[in-house]
Amino acid sequence: MKESKFVFFLLFITATFYVNDVKSQEYKHEAGGALGTSFYLGDANKTKFYQYPGFAGGALYRYNINFHWAVKANLLAGTVSGNTTGANNVFPLAQEASFSRTFIDLGGQIEFNFLPFSDKFSYRDAKPYTPYIFTGAGTTFATGNNLFLNANIPIGIGFKYKIKERLNIGLEFSMRKLFRDDFDVTEKNADWDLEAPYGIKSSILKNQDWYSLTMIFLTWDFGIRHDPCCE
């Protein structure tokens, strides 16, 4: 009985601080754009970051729950490409392949700020900058004769800074895990392609393709919380 009361007390204290923290944020929303670069990891490129980099850009929206937590939605587009020529991989019968795709990424993430993020509320030890981490879920669509549509899981890190009131700039790096192995196959080949280059079919945890985004974003705060300190 004593243990259950203690657990209830801890939950109550945690909830109280959470509610107070939610109400301490000045602005609820952010919206803006992002520009950057993208690259692919898969059978044509196992380990080299930023090999054949492409262009990426799009729009994002962020809902600030409190100083430490935010929820973000993004609509991004970019290009990725790959080429097995000169790669360390040796494929059966010395086969080679190359590809190029344009992709669209629609997704949502939850972010955790390591520092309480705000350019005000110094009495709460808030800072106008913070590193953060994020993860979530999304959908990737890519062009080509072999159209690609699949779920992705983003895992990333970032840093954001308030340039001035209501204006934010940030940089983030993320890896997007896919659950198919034919992101690097724009045209299906009956004899050989990069979906199963060694004749071994992939599974949900084996031989899946990835792509990465490195983005600089600029956002504008809006949706002020009325009397944010005391409501």
Salt bridges, closest charged atoms under 4 A:
ASP21 OD1 - ARG124 NH2 3.39
GLU26 OE1 - LYS120 NZ 3.25
GLU30 OE1 - ARG62 NH1 2.84
ASP43 OD1 - LYS46 NZ 3.42
ASP105 OD2 - ARG176 NE 3.12
GLU111 OE1 - ARG62 NE 2.85
GLU111 OE2 - LYS72 NZ 3.11
GLU111 OE1 - LYS160 NZ 3.06
ASP119 OD1 - LYS120 NZ 3.78
ASP125 OD1 - LYS127 NZ 3.55
GLU165 OE2 - LYS120 NZ 3.31
GLU172 OE1 - LYS72 NZ 2.89
ASP182 OD2 - ARG180 NH2 2.67
ASP193 OD2 - LYS188 NZ 3.65
GLU195 OE1 - LYS188 NZ 2.23
ASP221 OD2 - LYS162 NZ 2.70
